[in-house]
């Protein structure tokens, strides 16, 4: 290389000449260099890696450096595009500027996000209905076996409660219950395929969907959004969308976790020593019958349940093909000994396009093999069994287990677990193909076809050992029941979609219209037998006592259409109409019509809103109205079937008595329940979307409510029939707030809050106008035969409790029975219960409505925090205003239980020493307890490592059901919501701890 001293004058002249030529060239072409710094508009932080491109020249560009600085050569007539993930892109015309410092606003609420709403999708900013979308980053963490658990506490107005067992069912209520006799569960749609409800093989029917495969969940809450599903949308719609391959090269991921569950309910019965002291004080005559053992029966039937979950995923996309393949294996062991759920599943999503992307083909397949072990819920008998008795008795004739010979006494809970066997296996496969072809003769017109086939087979085997106490007494040699259930559902849908942008008036139009056909077949076959013998190493029956089979076939045919219009980019109109025909209803009412309308107004687009644009980043008013239906009822309810009469209603022919065949009373004009709803909503955002949310007010009115009422004499074959006669209302308010509390390079923190208030009211049950009509009893309880604790009554909420009003003493405790408190010389109910009508007698006329099981308010708080490579997320849920009837305490919380069947001695509930009742008081409002609660539902801590061996490695720990703040004295205040608010020895509640790892290769 030449140094300065060796440069010749000729070189100098040559360099100068070339420089002048370059200056002349630049001046002629207008090329100049623009420099600047890109920062965050709120924090001022320098943004690294911002893409700066020349518009319409994607190959010409640069990125900002570690200081947020950039430089780029441009022409004066060029436009620069600044884009950064998570921020709103900006376009800046260069002109004669040489310095451009840019501040980007973060797109906290991605208003351009696409939301699936059924038979299509809508940009979020153009939504007119009450719709919520929850993505992967916001899902709950934990050992979940079904996808709906991912969103518990995340969506305002949606209440999800499980039964506690491994892989067990969940109860979902959206904006309250809308039915009494029909199913109130929302419609579940998986990748565009509507699912049939009901249990399958005794477990949650959604368990076949691997929760790791779920991309996002969309919830349609109001009729304007759900009416496109017609007769199935009355209870709302939950749309589950699974993952597809994304561009960026093949990606292999593994996730694994192990979890431990332990019983978190404590004990509500007396220990051995306290039990002996209670016998000594209250039933000394029973002391001679006590045993020498010390057995913790609750501890003997419970365990620490250890589970595991493994998932392998391979995905990617090219220009011609996207793919996502996953394999899953999950084991859930319940805290009740023996209970288990094993889930093996495979999922395949493929997508391709042909004919220059005119034809798009998507194939999605999900298959699962689920093995279940069921056990009898013996937690009730475990709490009540004598703690002085041993588990085993060498002299016992009941398989070596200690048992009372009294046939009416409770059985040994350990024997119940060991001598009963109930196993089930479910095979399920859902396959769906979606075809979308852009028709060449009209731009924006697409024909879509959805074809799906859902097949499942469930086998259940229930065996009761010949040595079980009940079988020994019945001398039946043991029992065996085999059940085989096969379900299939086929769906064929074809619809046209047309989208047209009217740029001259800044508007757009989207139309869909089509036809849907669905057929569902359910075939159930079962055999019951007794007198078990071991044949080829397996117990089987030798005496068949019952064989039965049923075949149910239903079909739903629909025509539907929807129009979405955006006028001047500010006025949003949606109208939909669906006509459904169902074989579940009689000839006169097979068809129904379900319309819906909605209007949205993007206020910030108005000229008069200029002054508030700096305050609001989003402000949209929504109004929606629609009619939806509920066809989730039994099949063939409009047809008369004949059944055998009872043995005490026979006719004598000579020496033979013959049972009669009797027709079952029906209403041939039965039809679906119909729910009309109106929704008024406001979407808002502040501080460039850092604070956003919505406020919704709604009213739902259900008419033609199915209810069993008395029939007029001589008008039907039965004195009671199921008919469309009732009405029910739900009114409520929902509030959603999402905030970004911190958003910097090393820390970000998002906090979300949702609250929902709902009031349920029965408006009509029958044609009775009698003001003193007490209502219809429901809600069976244990402790006595034929007892109920709830009432259906006009003007009250469903799930309302009806009890006696207990009187209290000056010490603040309920008056005990067995004393003449009112001094009338008679010991009766009037001594301890309020005489409501002052007639001197306490009877059924004095029962009063005492609260209900439905929560008035549901709250959810979610937090997501990241600090450098650490992350933490948590969900807090709360229910307020809900009550529970503690049937565990009412049926075992009295002293006479200690000695009511000598020599049998039973344990008692701890509340016995608080209330001091001698006899059971099943109808006392003492047992109606406030079950409001606040629960730390789950919390996760994680750490992400970036290594040379992996793209990403994250380890995390999750704890679920950490603690519950409540006044309820039972095991858990939430589990009874799955049984309409009656706590009667439900599956034991558990606390779960989980360790997991996610690896991207």
C-alpha positions, 0 to 999 in steps of 0.5 A, spaced: 500 500 500 502 506 498 503 511 503 502 519 503 509 520 501 509 516 495 503 518 492 504 522 485 501 528 482 498 524 477 494 519 482 492 526 486 489 528 479 486 522 478 482 521 485 480 528 484 477 527 477 473 521 480 471 525 486 468 530 481 465 525 477 461 522 483 459 529 485 456 530 479 453 524 478 449 524 485 447 531 484 444 529 477 440 523 480 438 526 487 441 521 491 443 523 498 444 520 505 439 520 511 441 519 518 437 518 524 435 515 531 429 510 532 426 510 539 420 508 543 415 514 543 413 513 550 420 511 554 425 514 549 429 508 549 433 506 543 430 501 538 435 496 536 434 492 529 428 496 526 427 495 519 428 501 515 426 500 507 425 504 501 417 503 499 416 499 493 424 497 494 424 491 499 431 489 497 434 496 499 434 497 506 438 497 513 437 496 520 438 500 526 444 499 530 445 498 538 444 505 539 438 505 535 442 509 529 441 508 522 443 511 515 441 510 508 442 512 501 435 515 498 432 519 492 429 525 494 422 522 492 423 516 496 418 514 502 422 510 508 418 505 511 420 504 519 417 497 522 419 493 528 415 487 531 410 489 536 410 497 534 406 501 529 409 502 522 411 509 520 412 511 513 416 518 512 417 522 505 424 524 504 424 530 500 430 534 502 431 532 509 437 529 511 436 527 518 430 523 520 429 521 528 423 517 528 419 515 535 415 509 534 408 507 538 408 500 540 402 496 538 399 494 544 392 492 542 393 490 535 387 492 532 389 489 525 389 482 528 385 477 525 379 474 529 375 468 527 368 469 528 365 463 525 365 461 517 370 467 516 374 472 520 374 479 522 379 484 523 379 486 530 378 493 529 372 492 525 368 487 530 361 489 532 360 483 537 362 481 544 368 477 542 374 475 546 381 472 543 386 469 548 392 467 545 398 462 547 402 467 551 396 469 555 394 461 557 394 458 564 399 454 565 399 447 568 397 440 567 391 441 563 388 435 560 383 439 556 383 446 552 378 450 555 382 450 562 387 454 558 382 460 559 379 459 566 379 466 569 381 470 562 374 472 559 369 476 563 363 472 564 365 465 562 365 461 568 369 454 568 369 449 574 371 442 573 369 436 577 376 435 580 378 428 577 383 426 573 381 428 566 374 429 569 368 433 566 368 441 566 362 445 567 362 452 562 357 457 563 357 464 559 353 470 561 349 465 566 345 459 565 339 459 560 336 453 561 333 448 566 331 441 562 336 442 556 344 443 556 347 450 558 354 448 555 356 453 550 358 450 543 365 448 542 368 449 535 375 446 533 378 448 527 371 450 524 368 443 526 362 444 531 363 438 536 357 434 539 356 435 547 356 430 552 360 425 556 364 420 552 367 414 556 365 418 563 371 423 561 371 430 558 369 429 551 375 434 549 380 431 552 382 428 545 385 435 543 392 436 545 393 443 549 400 444 546 397 444 539 392 450 541 394 456 538 388 461 540 381 460 543 376 465 541 369 466 545 363 469 542 359 471 547 353 475 544 348 473 539 350 478 534 356 474 534 354 467 535 347 467 531 351 464 525 351 458 529 343 458 529 340 453 534 346 451 537 349 458 539 344 460 545 349 458 550 355 462 547 360 459 542 368 457 544 372 456 537 379 453 538 384 454 533 390 449 533 397 451 530 399 451 523 406 451 520 410 458 520 415 460 515 422 460 517 425 453 516 423 447 520 423 447 527 423 441 532 420 442 539 420 438 545 416 440 552 416 435 558 413 436 565 412 432 571 407 434 576 405 432 583 398 433 586 396 432 593 390 433 597 389 440 600 382 439 603 384 437 610 379 433 615 372 435 617 371 429 622 374 427 629 380 423 630 381 417 634 382 420 640 376 425 639 372 420 637 373 416 643 372 422 647 365 424 643 363 417 645 364 417 652 361 424 653 355 423 648 354 415 647 357 411 653 353 405 652 357 404 645 364 404 649 364 397 649 363 396 641 369 400 640 375 397 637 383 398 638 385 400 632 387 407 630 385 408 622 385 415 618 380 413 613 381 419 609 389 418 609 388 411 607 384 412 601 388 418 598 395 419 595 400 424 592 398 423 585 404 423 580 403 425 573 407 427 567 406 430 560 411 429 554 410 433 547 414 433 541 412 438 535 415 438 528 413 444 524 415 449 518 413 452 512 415 453 505 412 457 499 408 451 497 407 447 504 406 448 511 406 443 516 405 442 523 406 435 527 405 433 534 405 427 538 403 427 546 403 423 552 400 425 558 399 421 565 394 424 570 394 420 577 388 423 581 389 424 589 384 418 590 387 412 590 387 408 583 384 414 579 387 415 573 387 418 566 392 416 560 392 420 554 396 418 547 395 423 541 397 425 535 395 431 531 397 433 523 396 440 520 397 440 513 396 446 508 398 447 501 396 451 495 395 450 487 394 454 481 398 460 483 395 460 490 388 460 487 386 453 491 388 453 498 387 446 501 388 445 509 387 438 512 387 437 520 387 431 523 387 429 531 387 422 534 387 420 541 387 414 545 385 415 552 385 410 558 381 411 564 381 408 571 375 410 575 374 409 582 368 410 587 368 416 590 369 414 597 371 420 601 364 420 604 364 413 607 372 415 609 370 421 613 364 417 616 367 410 618 369 408 625 376 410 626 377 405 632 376 399 626 382 396 622 382 396 615 383 388 615 380 383 619 382 376 618 376 373 620 372 377 615 367 373 610 368 380 606 375 379 602 379 379 609 376 387 610 373 389 616 366 390 615 359 391 619 354 386 618 349 391 618 346 391 611 345 399 612 351 401 615 357 404 610 362 400 607 369 399 608 372 405 604 378 401 602 375 395 601 370 399 596 376 401 592 380 395 592 374 390 590 371 394 585 374 395 578 372 400 573 376 401 567 374 405 560 378 406 553 376 411 548 379 412 541 377 418 537 379 421 531 377 428 528 379 429 520 377 435 517 379 438 510 378 445 508 378 447 500 378 455 498 378 456 491 378 464 489 374 464 483 377 467 477 371 471 474 370 475 480 375 478 484 374 477 491 369 471 490 371 465 494 368 458 494 369 454 501 368 447 502 369 444 509 368 436 510 369 433 517 368 426 520 369 425 527 369 418 530 369 415 537 369 408 540 368 408 548 369 401 552 367 401 559 368 395 564 365 395 571 366 389 575 364 388 583 368 383 586 364 377 589 367 378 596 364 385 596 360 386 602 354 388 598 355 382 593 355 377 599 349 380 602 345 380 596 348 373 594 349 375 587 356 372 586 359 379 584 357 383 578 359 385 571 357 391 566 360 391 559 358 398 555 360 399 548 359 406 545 360 408 538 359 415 536 360 419 529 359 425 526 359 427 519 359 435 517 359 438 510 359 445 509 359 449 502 359 457 502 361 463 498 365 469 501 366 475 497 370 481 499 370 488 496 374 494 497 370 500 495 376 505 496 373 511 493 368 511 499 373 508 504 369 502 505 369 495 504 364 489 504 364 482 506 359 477 504 358 469 506 352 465 504 352 457 504 349 451 506 351 446 512 349 438 513 351 435 519 349 427 521 350 424 528 349 417 530 350 414 537 350 407 538 350 404 545 350 397 547 351 394 554 350 387 558 349 386 565 351 380 568 352 376 575 355 370 578 362 371 576 367 366 575 374 366 573 375 363 565 381 364 562 384 368 567 379 373 567 373 374 571 366 374 567 359 373 568 355 366 568 348 369 568 346 375 564 341 379 567 340 385 562 342 386 555 340 393 552 342 397 546 340 404 543 341 407 536 340 415 536 340 418 529 340 426 528 341 430 523 341 438 522 341 442 516 342 449 515 342 455 510 346 461 513 348 468 510 352 474 513 354 481 511 359 485 514 360 492 511 365 498 513 362 505 511 367 510 511 372 506 515 368 508 521 361 505 521 361 498 522 354 494 520 353 486 521 347 482 519 346 474 519 341 470 518 341 462 519 335 457 518 336 451 521 332 444 520 333 439 526 330 432 526 330 432 534 323 436 533 316 434 531 314 435 524 310 442 526 317 445 529 323 442 525 325 449 522 327 455 526 330 462 523 335 466 527 337 473 525 342 478 528 344 485 527 350 489 530 352 496 529 359 499 530 362 506 531 369 508 531 368 514 534 376 517 533 375 517 525 370 522 526 372 529 525 369 532 531 374 527 535 380 530 533 381 533 540 381 527 543 385 523 539 391 524 543 388 521 549 384 515 546 388 510 541 381 506 540 374 508 542 368 504 539 361 503 540 358 497 539 350 495 539 348 488 537 341 484 537 340 477 535 336 470 536 339 464 538 337 457 539 338 451 544 337 444 541 341 440 546 336 436 548 334 428 548 332 425 542 325 423 539 322 427 545 316 428 540 314 421 539 310 416 544 314 410 546 311 405 550 314 402 556 312 396 561 308 398 567 310 397 574 309 390 578 304 393 582 300 395 576 299 388 572 293 385 569 290 378 571 289 373 566 287 366 569 293 365 574 298 369 570 299 376 572 301 380 566 305 387 566 302 392 561 305 396 556 304 404 557 305 410 553 309 415 555 306 422 555 309 427 550 308 434 547 308 432 539 310 440 538 316 440 542 321 445 539 328 448 541 329 454 546 330 460 544 334 466 547 334 473 544 339 478 547 341 485 546 348 487 547 351 494 548 359 495 548 364 500 548 371 498 546 377 503 549 384 505 549 389 510 552 396 512 552 397 509 545 394 502 547 398 501 553 391 501 557 385 498 553 379 494 555 371 494 554 365 495 557 359 491 556 351 491 558 347 485 556 340 482 557 338 475 555 331 473 555 330 465 554 323 463 551 320 457 550 324 454 556 323 446 556 320 444 563 316 438 565 309 440 568 302 437 570 298 436 564 290 437 564 286 430 565 285 426 559 289 430 555 295 426 555 298 419 556 301 422 562 300 427 568 306 430 567 309 432 560 316 436 557 313 442 553 316 449 551 313 453 557 318 457 561 321 463 561 328 466 564 332 472 564 339 474 565 342 481 565 349 483 566 355 488 566 362 486 564 368 490 564 375 488 561 382 492 563 388 490 560 395 494 562 402 495 560 405 497 566 412 496 564 415 495 557 423 496 556 429 492 554 430 488 560 423 488 563 416 488 561 409 487 565 402 486 563 396 486 568 389 484 566 383 485 570 376 482 568 369 483 572 362 480 570 356 481 574 350 477 572 343 476 575 339 470 573 331 470 574 326 465 572 320 469 569 315 463 568 315 456 569 308 454 567 301 457 566 299 457 574 298 464 576 297 462 584 301 467 588 302 462 594 304 456 589 311 454 592 314 452 586 318 445 583 323 442 588 329 440 585 336 438 588 336 432 591 341 431 598 343 425 602 341 424 609 334 421 608 330 418 602 327 423 597 329 430 600 331 436 596 334 443 598 332 447 592 326 450 588 324 453 582 320 458 583 318 464 578 321 471 580 327 467 583 334 465 581 335 458 578 339 454 583 335 457 589 336 454 596 329 453 600 330 452 607 327 453 614 330 459 618 334 457 624 333 461 630 339 463 634 340 464 642 343 470 645 350 466 644 350 467 637 349 459 636 343 456 633 338 453 638 339 446 639 333 441 638 330 437 643 328 443 648 322 447 649 325 453 647 318 457 646 315 454 652 308 451 649 310 444 653 311 441 646 318 439 643 317 440 635 320 444 629 317 451 632 322 451 638 328 452 633 325 454 626 322 461 625 314 460 624 313 464 617 306 465 617 305 465 625 300 459 625 303 456 630 306 450 626 312 449 622 311 445 616 313 446 609 309 452 608 315 456 613 320 454 608 323 460 605 328 462 599 335 462 602 340 465 597 342 461 591 348 457 588 350 462 582 355 467 583 353 475 582 360 477 581 366 473 577 373 476 577 379 475 574 386 478 575 392 476 570 399 478 571 405 477 566 412 479 568 419 478 564 425 481 567 431 479 563 431 472 562 426 471 568 419 470 567 413 470 572 405 469 570 399 468 575 392 468 575 387 470 581 380 468 580 374 470 585 367 469 585 362 473 590 355 472 592 355 464 591 352 460 596 353 452 598 349 447 601 354 443 606 351 436 605 357 433 608 356 437 615 348 436 615 348 429 613 353 427 619 353 433 623 349 430 629 350 426 636 345 421 635 349 419 629 354 416 634 349 411 636 343 410 631 345 403 629 348 399 635 353 396 635 355 400 629 359 406 631 359 412 626 364 418 626 361 425 626 362 432 622 366 437 626 361 442 626 357 437 631 360 440 637 359 447 634 351 446 633 350 441 638 344 438 634 342 431 637 338 429 630 340 431 623 337 438 621 337 437 613 333 443 612 336 448 616 339 454 613 345 453 618 348 449 612 347 454 607 354 457 607 357 463 604 362 460 598 365 467 596 372 466 594 378 469 592 383 463 589 391 464 587 389 459 581 396 458 578 403 461 578 409 460 574 416 462 574 421 461 568 428 462 566 430 462 558 437 460 556 440 461 550 445 456 548 449 454 542 446 447 542 438 449 542 435 455 539 431 456 546 431 452 552 426 454 558 425 451 564 419 453 569 415 451 575 408 452 576 403 451 582 396 451 582 390 452 587 395 455 591 391 458 596 383 460 597 381 465 601 373 463 603 369 463 609 366 456 607 368 450 612 368 445 607 374 442 602 373 447 597 368 453 595 368 452 588 367 444 586 360 444 588 359 449 583 359 443 578 353 440 582 349 446 582 351 448 589 350 442 593 357 439 596 356 432 597 362 428 598 365 431 591 372 428 588 377 431 593 380 437 591 388 437 590 394 442 590 398 441 584 406 442 583 409 442 576 416 442 573 417 443 566 422 444 560 421 447 553 426 446 548 427 449 541 432 445 537 
